[in-house]
Structures are given as structure tokens and as C-alpha cells.
Amino acid sequence: MITDHAFAELGLPVDASEQEVKAAWRRLVSQWHPDRNASAAAVAKVQRINQAFEAIRRARQQPEAMAEPVAPEPEPAAPPAADPGPQRPPIRRKIKLTLEEAAAGCIKPVRGKLTETCTTCDGAGHQVLGGNCASCGGSGAIQQRSAWFGWPSVRIECEACLGGGIARRTCPTCDGACKCEVSYEVQVRIPHGVRDGDLLHVDARRARAGSAPADLEIQVQIAPHALFQLHDDGTVRCEVRVNGFAWIANRTVQVPTLAGAQTLQLNRDLQTYLLQGQGFPKERRGARGDQVVTIVPVFPHKLSTDQDIMLDQLIAASSDAREAQPAAKARGRKRTTG
């Protein structure tokens, strides 16, 4: 509440003394307290009176705030929109993703805690109960005896009611701290194609399936992958070990991609294969690059007896085929000559 408005709520000029402020507050609270006033607006009126008193008390604890002039509010040309409140700084968090999650996009929960003004007491740290303060009997001050014999006692402000004379209690929610720790959880949609170090801004009003207490600034961290290597152009490279005999026999094998396993037809003349469109998005929300798969044929260090026999047969068949080729060429030349 603006300080000028607070004085007006108590029916006082802005230069009213502290005693005048306390007296006006006690008088108005007594007049409008729901126990004494049957008006339907009594509760709201008492709340405004308490807020005005607290605003003046806080402002006078910081004199520089009172010295700053406040410009008069212009008359609105149309009904004013709801006050959005002060702009809050964004919440900065980090999110860790796998390479697969970054490539496909995903929804990640963001959880945390914030320190907020206590809504139970509106940041006052106490609740006004009404009636006279039990410590000072409603006078707002207590008599304090002097520690020295013969010295007169002095009246000091009552700590229980802060000089207001109205009974109050410590807020049970914040225990007088004026602030509370509030937990939040927001489901954040991560677009496909984000890179390590990217910053994502999430508008609190557009947070998915959750109420964000403020805008979010999220820094993406992509965990190193045990198999894939990502390049700037979106190309993903990997090496896959396959059975050497399967490679020689031109068999099919399953190779990993960011979208899952895919069947690859081997060719004994090739060890590098290009999988188009199976890489990482070239840019955020863009088309995918390619994946380069390097096949590493693996042969056993020691062959079994059956493998030795079959290998000898393969060598013999290869030798017979090579010997048969010159003989066939010679027969062809003889037929041509004859």
C-alpha cells in the first residue's frame, strides 16, 4: 500500500505524528472490529486498517522511503486491468538431457523451492486478534522499573502489540518470519534439436501442466554419450563391432541410431555406411542430419575345429575358382582360333 493512501485510510495527514497514527489505528480497529460491527464490510475494513498501519510503520523505519515524492495516479480512461504485481526475476535452472532426449525433444519436470511473502499474514509476521493487548491492557506501553534504586520508572512501547494496544499473535504459518518456503513443480517442454549450453526461456503463463511462480531460464546440459559422437552439422558418428564372417557373407545386422535400432545390409566391400536423416537436428526444431556408421569386423582369435575345416574348404574353393578362370579363358581362345 502506498504511504499516502495508508494515511488516508486512517483519516490522517501525511505529517501525522506516531502517537496520532497509533491512536487512529486503535480507534478504527475498535470501531470496525467484526465483534463490534455487524457490517458485511467490517472484515475487509479491518484488514485495510491493519495494512495501512503496517505500511506507515515500515515506511518510518526507512525514512528515505518517506522522503521520495509519489506522483498522483491519473484517472483511468477505462476500467483498470488486474495488477500483475512487481516483475519477478526469472528462476535460473539447469536441465540434464541424454543425446536421444535432445534429438527428439521431451518434457522434463523442474522442481524447486522459493522464499515467498507469507500469505497468511501478508508479510506482517503476526495476526491481529482484536481486543486489548494482554500485556499492556490496551495502552500500547508498559511501565519499566529502573534498575537503580530511587530512579523513576519509564514507559516503553509494548513489544507484544508494538504499541498498538490491540491483541495479536505470531503468525502460525511463518512463525513471525514474514516469509515462507514454497515448493513448485513445472513441466517444461524441451524442443528437439537443443544443444549443450543452449538457454531456454519459459514464460510462466505458458508452463505446461503446472503453475510457475516466475519465468524460467533453463540451461541445457547434454550428457556425453558412450556410443555416439555429435558434430556441428548434425552428423552423428558411431562404430559398431560385427561378426567378421557375417560381414564377409553380406548379412544384415542391427545398428543403433538416436531413434532406436535399425537394420543394416552389410557389404564386404564397405566398412562405412551413411544413414540419411538418422542424425541430430541441424538446428533447433529443424530437420535431422545423417548418421555415419563405421563397421568393425571382429574375427575370433582362435578357431574351433569345425571353423578350421570350413575355412580350409573356403580357401580351397577360392583356389579352384582362381585356377578355373585361366583354363576357361584358354578354351575360349582355342574355339575362336578353330
MOGI-V24361 format. One record per pair of residues at least 6 apart in sequence whose ideal C-beta (glycine too) atoms are under 7 Angstrom apart, sorted by the first residue. I is the first residue (numbers start at 1). J is the second residue. D is the distance in whole Angstrom. If there is no record, write none. Layout:
# MOGI-V24361
i=(I,I)
j=(J,J)
d=(D,D)
This chain:
# MOGI-V24361
i=(1,1,1,2,3,3,3,3,4,4,6,6,6,7,7,7,7,9,9,9,10,10,10,10,10,10,11,12,12,12,21,21,22,22,22,25,25,25,26,26,26,28,29,29,29,30,31,32,32,32,32,33,33,34,34,35,50,51,53,54,59,59,60,88,90,90,90,90,91,91,91,92,93,93,93,93,94,94,95,95,95,95,96,96,97,97,97,98,99,99,99,99,99,100,102,102,103,103,103,103,104,105,105,105,106,107,107,107,107,108,108,109,109,110,110,110,111,112,113,113,113,114,114,114,115,115,116,116,116,117,117,117,118,118,118,118,118,118,120,120,120,121,121,121,121,123,124,125,125,125,125,125,126,126,126,126,126,127,127,127,128,128,129,129,129,130,130,131,132,132,132,133,133,133,133,133,133,134,135,135,135,135,136,136,136,136,136,138,139,140,140,140,140,140,140,141,141,141,141,141,142,142,142,143,143,144,144,144,145,146,146,157,161,161,170,173,174,184,184,185,186,186,186,186,187,187,187,188,188,188,188,189,191,191,192,192,193,193,193,193,193,194,194,195,196,196,196,197,197,198,199,199,200,200,201,201,202,202,202,202,203,204,204,204,227,227,228,228,228,229,229,229,230,230,233,233,234,234,234,234,234,234,235,235,235,235,236,236,236,236,237,238,238,239,239,240,240,240,240,241,241,242,242,242,242,242,243,244,244,244,246,246,247,247,247,247,248,250,250,250,251,252,252,252,252,253,253,254,254,255,255,255,257,257,257,258,258,259,262,262,264,264,266,271,271,272,272,273,273,274,274,275,275,275,276,277,277,278,278,278,279,279,279,279,280,280,281,281,282,303)
j=(51,52,55,70,55,56,59,66,14,70,52,55,56,13,14,16,56,48,49,52,21,24,25,28,49,52,24,20,21,24,53,56,140,163,164,49,53,164,164,165,166,49,46,49,166,36,37,42,45,46,49,46,130,42,43,130,128,122,164,124,65,66,66,214,214,215,216,217,112,214,216,217,110,112,216,218,219,221,108,218,220,221,221,223,190,220,222,223,222,225,228,230,258,258,194,222,192,258,280,281,192,190,191,192,190,187,188,189,208,188,190,185,187,186,188,216,185,184,181,182,183,182,184,213,179,181,179,180,182,123,178,179,171,173,174,178,179,180,171,173,174,127,171,173,174,178,178,171,174,176,177,178,168,169,170,171,176,168,169,171,166,168,167,168,169,166,167,167,138,165,167,158,160,161,165,166,167,167,142,158,160,161,142,158,160,161,165,165,165,157,158,161,163,164,165,155,156,157,158,163,155,156,158,153,155,153,154,156,153,152,153,163,167,168,176,180,180,212,213,210,207,210,212,216,208,209,210,202,208,216,218,208,284,285,281,285,281,283,284,285,286,220,284,220,220,221,222,219,220,220,217,219,218,220,215,217,212,215,216,218,215,212,214,215,238,256,236,238,258,236,237,238,236,280,282,289,279,280,281,282,288,289,279,289,290,292,258,279,280,291,292,256,293,294,296,255,293,295,296,296,298,253,266,295,297,298,298,297,298,299,253,266,266,268,295,297,268,266,267,268,266,263,264,265,266,264,266,261,263,262,264,293,275,278,291,278,280,278,275,278,273,293,295,294,295,292,294,293,295,290,292,290,291,293,290,288,290,288,290,291,288,289,290,291,288,289,287,288,289,311)
d=(5,6,4,6,6,6,5,6,6,6,4,4,5,7,5,6,7,6,6,4,7,4,6,6,7,5,6,6,6,6,7,6,6,6,6,6,4,6,6,5,6,5,6,6,5,7,7,5,4,5,7,6,5,5,6,6,5,7,7,5,5,5,7,4,6,4,6,5,7,5,5,5,6,7,6,5,5,6,5,5,6,7,5,6,7,6,5,6,6,5,6,7,7,5,5,5,6,5,5,6,5,6,5,3,5,5,7,5,7,5,6,6,6,5,5,6,5,6,5,7,5,5,7,6,5,6,6,6,5,4,7,6,6,6,4,6,6,5,6,4,7,6,4,7,7,5,7,6,7,4,7,4,5,6,6,6,7,6,6,6,6,5,4,6,6,7,6,5,3,6,6,6,6,4,6,6,5,6,6,5,4,7,5,4,7,6,6,4,6,7,6,7,4,6,4,4,6,6,6,7,7,6,5,5,6,6,5,5,5,7,6,4,7,6,4,6,5,7,5,6,5,4,5,7,4,4,5,6,7,7,6,6,6,5,6,6,3,6,4,6,6,5,6,7,6,6,4,7,7,4,6,6,4,7,7,6,7,7,4,6,6,4,6,5,5,6,5,5,7,7,5,7,6,5,7,6,5,5,6,4,7,3,5,5,6,6,6,4,5,5,5,7,6,5,6,5,6,6,7,5,5,5,7,6,6,7,6,4,6,4,6,7,5,6,6,4,5,6,6,6,6,5,7,5,7,6,6,5,6,6,5,5,6,5,6,7,7,7,7,7,6,7,7,6,5,7,5,5,7,6,6,6,4,6,5,5,7,7,7,4,5,4,5,5,6,6,7,5,5,7)
